[in-house]
Amino acid sequence: MSITQQYLLDTYRARQHGDPTPPAPGAHDWQVMRELRDHRRFRAALTRRAARGRLRAALTRLLG
């Protein structure tokens, strides 16, 4: 069963029982990715790891 078929089945069942419909597949993917990125940055700040990504590249350009 594909994701779309499962979503349609869940939507049908929710309507039959009067429950709210589930969100469509992929509706919150970007929000989840942002939260994951924020969580990784937070954990890095707690463990005092070196800067990564754009900040490190900018510092390398300025100092190198």
Protein Blocks (a to p, Z undefined) as FASTA:
>chain_A
ZZklmmmmmmmmmmmnopacdddehklmmmmmmmmmmmmmmmmmmnopacehjllmmmmm
mmZZ
